[in-house]
Amino acid sequence: MASTATTYLHDLHHEARPERMGSVLPGIVATAANLGGLASGPLVAGAAAEWLPTPLITTQAIFTLAMAVCLALVLCTPETVDLELPAAEPPSRFVLRPGGRRTFGAAGALGAFAFAILGLISSLGASVLHGTLHTDSHLVVGLAAFLMFGSAAAAQLVMGRLPLPRVLTVGAVVFPVGLVLCAVALYHPALWLYLVAVSLSGAGSGLLFKGGVERAGSVAEPASRAGVLAVFFVVAYLGMGLPSVLFSIALRHFAVQTAMIGFAAVLSCGAVVSVAVALRDRPPGPGALSAQSARPS
């Protein structure tokens, strides 16, 4: 749904405002919606666990209601895809512009590294808060995840109109700083420092993720844009899940502080290298995702 909705937003905006083909608004809304939803979920769950009866049932009921509303809204929106394409000419799902493989690889790496810390903190943050920072509040656990994802969305909104090189450069600086502070907060346990650390790392990851989306879209053939973004999101969500599993395995052999330092170093180096490659490679095709006007498959 994430990749399709991202493409759909661009198509809807182009049809409503054809004179604004180069607008960055659809990209800002799409990326902020992804991370804004990830931010609101833990906060609602934390509040429900803290104050509402039967929190597991309550949170699922809230989610079901929200999805029902979204379904009704989607059914009311117009179709932007040509459904009468000749059967003999099925559109390709994944086609990059010539010379776009390395750029797409860098974009996928940006998405994976950006989501790695988001997945790591959201999945293991409760254990860290309970075991290392000695916090028992479910609301605080949800607040930490909310600050992380919310900072990612806020950073995109604040810097969304800046040139992509500047966005990626700021992200490459803020992201490692947040990771270092996460490790420091575990060596010198302090709740306020941990919350600041996850906020900074979240802001950095949000900027890296935004740059990854734009780079991936810029090298996609217009008719395969949805498919290319789908692959990008698959890579990003693998980045969200796999490091969390590896971190859990590392905790069997190392202290949580040592494991965090190792992961912070790997993620920081990977993000910086990916940014360097993404900035060095110019998009091989004309325009970026927001400037592409062809309809997706």
Secondary structure as UniProt FT lines:
FT   HELIX           2..16
FT   HELIX           18..20
FT   TURN            21..22
FT   HELIX           25..51
FT   HELIX           55..75
FT   TURN            83..84
FT   TURN            87..88
FT   TURN            98..99
FT   HELIX           101..131
FT   HELIX           138..159
FT   TURN            160..161
FT   HELIX           164..187
FT   TURN            188..189
FT   HELIX           191..218
FT   HELIX           222..224
FT   HELIX           225..250
FT   TURN            251..253
FT   HELIX           256..280
FT   HELIX           289..291
//
